[in-house]
Amino acid sequence: MGSVTGSVDLAGCERLQYDYASALRTLGPPEPFTMWRYRELLPIPDGPVRYPLPIGGTPLLPVPALRESVGTPRLWVKDETRSPTASNKDRATALVIEDGLRRGISTITTASTGNAAVATAFGAAAAGIRAVIFVSTDCQPEKLHLMTQAGAWVFQVPDGYAAAVDLSRSAARTFGWLDRNTGANPYTVEAKKTVAFEVWEQLGRRIPDVVVVPVGDGPTLVALDKGFAELVSCGLVTRQPRVIGVQAEHCQPLVRAWLGTPAGPEELDPAATVADGIAVLRPAIGDAVLDVVRRSGGGMVAVTDAALLNAVGTLASRAGVGAEPAGAAALAGLAAALERGLVDRSETVVLLVTGREVKAGGAPADQGRVAVVETLDEVERVLAGDR
């Protein structure tokens, strides 16, 4: 790891910077191809990586049938569904837990719409630490099953995802837990930026013209921009790609902010969309997302549930990639971006497929590890016997 400095960005979260003078210039063959390949630009000291699951090195697919179907001959799909729990959330979880292991912290917490919670539960199980998860009461039962199957404690919060975030962060401060919350822990962005490094290598050390990214809380998009910016800082490329963010039509606070028009109630209803993974009313670093889109010359688009479901089917039938609706949002967003002139068909375009549906097998969910709570006192009472 090179020297690291920190500053506070416009979203109020710490932005880490490195000594870029010689970073990544001497990368050897990618064997094994994991996220830790880029540790010169990650905030971890030298020494063996203790996090036990393989992270990163996901494929960049040339998707010939999809290219023909969409009419974009230089289209690529970055398939993050190949991660341990089938989503890009595994990268953030790995780096946060690696830091926690080095500091001797034995409990990790996060709030989530689903995928980050599953990644945290399984990552904690692999690392031998406790996971305490906060979700809204409408979190998918299948994802609850996966969390408890991995041994996590799950607290459902009646007032929704934003309230779950607040309670998780308060618990981290009060009890000294490792805070993995998106947008709050800068390591979540640091981990996700490695996707940009991989895309650069997989394109033969070249940069795409456009990257299309699903947006919920925003760190995935902001992280990609930071990764490409660091490649420029290292002197390895001379430009960054345009970035296009995609939200669901029924939950599009950042699209409306981008367009400068107020959102109607039907455009701010997380429960009304099939894309639960990006259905976030209060994006954690929404201002940073809008700043990236503006600076890069990109844009924000909203897509219907019908378009999201169609994208799921098209990715399966034309690319052999399984995705959940939120994970397929980039493909649905590409169609909207082409229609609006945000993307030219001749450009090199990378779609980030962020996750797929994962089904739990084995015994039913352990309901003894799930509780509905509204306060930290209730959390403490439930966990009293789990020391």
C-alpha positions in Angstrom: 0.0 0.0 0.0 1.3 3.5 -0.9 0.8 6.5 1.4 -2.8 7.4 2.0 -4.3 10.8 2.7 -7.9 11.7 3.3 -10.2 14.6 2.5 -13.9 15.2 2.8 -15.9 15.3 -0.4 -19.1 17.1 -1.2 -21.2 14.2 0.2 -19.6 14.6 3.6 -17.7 11.3 3.4 -14.0 10.8 3.5 -12.3 10.5 0.2 -9.0 8.6 0.3 -6.0 9.5 -2.0 -2.8 7.7 -2.6 0.8 8.1 -3.9 0.0 7.6 -7.6 3.5 8.2 -9.0 4.2 4.5 -9.7 1.1 2.7 -8.8 -0.2 -0.1 -11.1 2.7 0.3 -13.5 4.3 -3.0 -12.7 1.3 -5.3 -12.6 2.2 -8.8 -13.6 -0.1 -11.5 -15.1 -3.4 -11.6 -13.3 -3.0 -14.9 -11.6 -4.9 -15.1 -9.4 -7.1 -12.2 -10.6 -8.6 -10.8 -7.5 -9.4 -7.4 -6.0 -6.3 -7.5 -3.9 -4.2 -7.2 -7.1 -4.7 -3.5 -6.7 -3.7 -3.2 -3.1 -1.3 -0.4 -3.9 -4.5 1.7 -4.3 -6.4 0.2 -1.4 -6.2 1.3 2.3 -4.7 -1.8 3.8 -1.2 -2.2 5.1 1.3 -4.8 3.8 1.0 -8.4 4.9 -1.2 -11.3 4.1 -4.9 -10.7 3.3 -7.0 -12.3 6.0 -10.4 -12.2 4.3 -11.0 -15.8 3.2 -13.4 -15.5 0.2 -12.1 -14.8 -3.4 -13.2 -11.3 -4.4 -13.0 -9.5 -7.7 -11.6 -10.6 -11.1 -15.1 -10.9 -12.5 -15.4 -11.3 -16.3 -15.8 -8.6 -18.9 -18.0 -10.3 -21.5 -18.0 -9.4 -25.3 -21.7 -10.6 -25.6 -21.9 -10.9 -29.5 -25.6 -11.8 -29.6 -26.5 -8.9 -27.3 -24.4 -6.6 -29.4 -26.3 -7.6 -32.5 -29.7 -7.4 -30.7 -29.1 -3.9 -29.3 -27.1 -2.6 -32.3 -24.0 -1.6 -30.4 -21.0 -3.5 -31.8 -18.6 -2.4 -29.1 -20.8 -3.3 -26.1 -19.3 -5.1 -23.1 -20.9 -6.5 -19.9 -19.0 -6.5 -16.6 -20.6 -9.4 -14.8 -20.5 -8.9 -11.1 -22.9 -11.8 -10.5 -19.8 -14.1 -10.5 -19.0 -12.8 -6.9 -19.4 -15.1 -3.9 -22.9 -14.0 -3.1 -23.7 -13.0 -6.7 -23.5 -9.2 -6.3 -20.9 -6.4 -6.4 -21.6 -5.8 -2.7 -19.1 -8.5 -2.0 -16.2 -6.2 -2.8 -17.2 -3.6 -0.2 -17.9 -6.2 2.4 -14.4 -7.8 1.8 -12.4 -4.6 2.3 -14.5 -3.5 5.3 -14.1 -6.9 7.0 -10.4 -7.1 6.2 -9.9 -3.8 8.0 -12.0 -5.0 10.9 -10.0 -8.2 11.2 -6.8 -6.2 11.4 -8.3 -4.0 14.2 -9.7 -6.9 16.1 -13.4 -6.0 15.8 -15.8 -8.9 16.3 -19.1 -7.5 15.1 -20.1 -5.9 11.8 -23.3 -4.1 11.0 -25.0 -2.7 8.0 -28.4 -1.6 6.7 -29.5 -2.9 3.3 -32.3 -3.4 0.8 -31.0 -6.9 0.6 -27.8 -7.7 -1.4 -25.4 -5.8 0.9 -26.9 -7.6 3.9 -26.5 -11.0 2.3 -22.9 -10.2 1.3 -22.2 -9.0 4.9 -23.8 -12.1 6.5 -21.8 -14.6 4.4 -18.6 -12.5 4.5 -18.8 -12.3 8.3 -19.5 -16.1 8.6 -16.4 -16.8 6.5 -14.3 -14.5 8.6 -15.6 -15.8 11.9 -17.2 -12.5 13.1 -20.8 -11.7 14.0 -23.1 -9.9 11.6 -26.0 -7.7 12.8 -28.2 -6.6 9.9 -30.9 -3.9 9.7 -33.5 -4.0 6.9 -37.0 -2.7 6.3 -40.0 -4.8 7.2 -40.7 -5.4 3.4 -37.3 -6.9 2.7 -37.7 -10.0 0.6 -38.2 -13.2 2.7 -35.7 -15.1 0.5 -33.0 -12.7 1.4 -33.9 -12.9 5.1 -33.6 -16.6 4.7 -30.1 -16.2 3.3 -29.0 -13.8 6.0 -30.1 -16.1 8.9 -28.8 -19.2 7.2 -25.4 -17.5 7.3 -25.9 -16.9 11.1 -26.6 -13.2 11.0 -28.9 -11.4 13.4 -31.5 -9.5 11.4 -33.5 -6.5 12.7 -36.5 -5.3 10.7 -37.3 -1.6 11.0 -41.0 -0.6 10.4 -40.1 2.9 9.2 -38.2 1.7 6.2 -34.7 1.6 4.8 -33.6 5.1 5.8 -34.6 4.4 9.4 -32.7 1.1 9.2 -29.6 3.0 8.1 -29.9 5.4 11.0 -30.4 2.6 13.6 -27.4 0.6 12.2 -25.1 3.6 12.3 -26.3 4.4 15.8 -25.6 0.8 16.9 -22.1 0.9 15.4 -21.3 4.1 17.4 -22.9 2.9 20.6 -21.5 -0.6 20.7 -18.2 -0.2 18.9 -19.2 -2.4 15.9 -17.7 -2.2 12.5 -19.8 0.1 10.3 -20.2 -1.2 6.8 -23.0 1.2 5.8 -22.9 2.4 2.2 -21.8 5.9 1.8 -20.7 6.1 5.5 -17.6 3.9 5.4 -15.2 5.2 2.7 -13.8 1.7 2.3 -17.0 0.7 0.5 -16.1 3.1 -2.3 -12.5 2.1 -2.3 -13.4 -1.5 -2.8 -15.9 -0.9 -5.6 -13.5 1.3 -7.6 -11.5 -1.8 -8.4 -14.1 -2.6 -11.0 -12.7 0.3 -13.0 -9.2 -1.0 -12.7 -10.4 -4.4 -14.0 -12.3 -3.0 -16.9 -9.2 -1.0 -17.9 -7.0 -4.2 -17.9 -9.7 -6.3 -19.5 -10.0 -3.8 -22.4 -6.3 -4.1 -23.0 -5.4 -1.1 -20.8 -7.9 1.1 -22.5 -10.9 3.1 -21.2 -14.4 2.7 -22.5 -16.3 5.8 -23.8 -19.4 5.2 -21.6 -20.2 3.2 -18.5 -23.8 2.6 -17.5 -24.5 1.9 -13.8 -27.6 1.1 -11.6 -28.0 3.7 -8.9 -29.5 3.3 -5.4 -27.4 4.9 -2.7 -24.8 5.9 -5.2 -21.4 4.5 -4.1 -21.1 2.1 -7.1 -21.3 4.9 -9.6 -19.1 7.2 -7.5 -16.5 4.4 -7.0 -16.2 3.7 -10.7 -15.5 7.4 -11.4 -12.9 7.4 -8.6 -11.2 4.3 -10.1 -11.0 5.8 -13.6 -9.8 9.1 -12.1 -7.0 7.3 -10.3 -5.9 5.6 -13.5 -5.5 9.2 -14.9 -3.6 10.2 -11.8 -1.3 7.2 -12.2 -0.5 8.4 -15.8 -1.9 5.2 -17.3 -4.8 6.8 -19.2 -5.5 10.3 -20.4 -9.3 10.5 -20.0 -12.3 9.2 -18.1 -15.5 7.7 -19.5 -18.9 9.3 -19.4 -21.1 7.8 -16.7 -24.8 7.2 -17.0 -26.8 6.4 -13.9 -30.0 4.4 -14.0 -32.9 4.4 -11.5 -36.3 2.7 -11.5 -39.3 4.8 -12.7 -41.1 4.3 -9.4 -38.1 5.4 -7.3 -36.1 8.1 -9.1 -35.0 10.8 -6.7 -31.7 11.4 -8.4 -33.1 11.4 -11.9 -35.6 14.1 -10.9 -32.8 16.1 -9.2 -30.7 15.7 -12.4 -33.6 17.0 -14.5 -34.4 19.7 -12.0 -38.1 18.8 -11.8 -39.9 17.7 -8.7 -40.7 14.0 -8.3 -44.4 13.0 -8.0 -45.5 10.5 -5.3 -45.6 7.7 -7.8 -41.9 8.4 -8.6 -40.8 8.0 -4.9 -42.4 4.7 -3.9 -39.8 2.0 -3.2 -42.4 -0.6 -2.7 -43.8 -0.1 -6.2 -40.8 -1.3 -8.2 -39.4 -4.8 -8.9 -35.9 -3.3 -8.6 -35.7 -3.4 -4.8 -31.9 -3.3 -4.9 -31.9 0.3 -6.2 -35.2 1.5 -4.6 -33.7 4.1 -2.2 -35.5 7.3 -1.3 -32.6 9.0 0.4 -29.5 8.1 -1.5 -26.5 8.1 0.9 -24.2 10.1 -1.5 -26.7 11.4 -4.0 -24.9 14.8 -4.4 -21.7 13.0 -5.3 -23.6 11.0 -8.0 -24.9 14.1 -9.6 -21.5 15.7 -9.5 -19.9 12.7 -11.2 -22.6 12.6 -13.9 -22.2 16.3 -14.5 -18.4 16.3 -14.7 -18.2 13.3 -16.9 -20.7 14.6 -19.5 -23.1 11.7 -18.7 -26.7 11.6 -17.6 -29.4 10.0 -15.4 -32.3 8.0 -16.8 -35.3 6.3 -15.3 -36.7 3.0 -16.6 -40.0 1.2 -16.2 -40.5 -2.1 -14.5 -41.5 -3.6 -17.8 -38.1 -2.5 -19.2 -36.3 -3.9 -16.2 -38.0 -7.3 -16.6 -37.3 -7.3 -20.3 -33.6 -6.5 -19.6 -33.5 -9.5 -17.3 -34.8 -11.8 -20.0 -32.5 -10.3 -22.7 -29.4 -10.6 -20.6 -30.2 -14.3 -20.1 -31.1 -15.1 -23.7 -28.5 -12.9 -25.5 -25.6 -12.9 -23.0 -26.0 -15.9 -20.8 -26.0 -13.7 -17.8 -28.6 -14.2 -15.0 -29.6 -10.9 -13.3 -32.2 -9.6 -10.9 -34.1 -6.5 -12.1 -31.9 -4.0 -10.2 -28.8 -5.8 -11.6 -30.2 -5.6 -15.1 -30.9 -1.9 -14.9 -27.9 -0.9 -16.9 -29.2 -2.7 -20.0 -32.6 -1.1 -19.6 -30.9 2.2 -19.1 -28.8 1.8 -22.2 -31.9 1.6 -24.3 -33.2 4.9 -22.8 -29.8 6.5 -23.2 -29.6 5.6 -26.9 -33.1 6.9 -27.4 -32.1 10.2 -25.8 -28.8 10.6 -27.6 -26.7 10.2 -24.5 -24.8 7.3 -26.1 -23.7 6.7 -29.7 -24.1 3.2 -31.0 -20.5 3.2 -32.3 -19.0 3.9 -28.9 -17.3 1.4 -26.5 -19.9 0.9 -23.8 -19.6 -1.1 -20.6 -22.8 -2.2 -18.7 -22.3 -3.1 -15.1 -24.5 -6.0 -14.1 -24.5 -5.7 -10.3 -26.3 -8.8 -9.1 -28.6 -11.8 -9.6 -31.3 -13.6 -7.6 -29.9 -16.2 -5.2 -32.1 -18.8 -3.7 -31.6 -20.3 -0.2 -31.5 -24.0 0.2 -31.5 -26.2 3.3 -33.6 -25.5 6.4 -36.1 -22.7 6.6 -35.1 -19.3 7.9 -34.3 -19.2 11.6 -37.0 -16.9 12.8 -35.3 -16.8 16.2 -32.6 -14.6 14.6 -35.1 -12.1 13.2 -36.9 -9.4 15.2 -38.8 -6.2 14.5 -37.3 -3.3 16.4 -37.5 0.5 16.5 -34.9 1.4 19.2 -31.3 0.4 20.2 -32.7 -0.8 23.6 -34.7 -3.4 21.8 -31.7 -4.5 19.8 -29.6 -4.8 23.0 -32.3 -6.9 24.7 -32.5 -9.3 21.7 -28.7 -9.7 21.6 -28.3 -9.9 25.4 -27.7 -13.7 25.3 -25.4 -13.6 22.3 -22.1 -12.4 23.7 
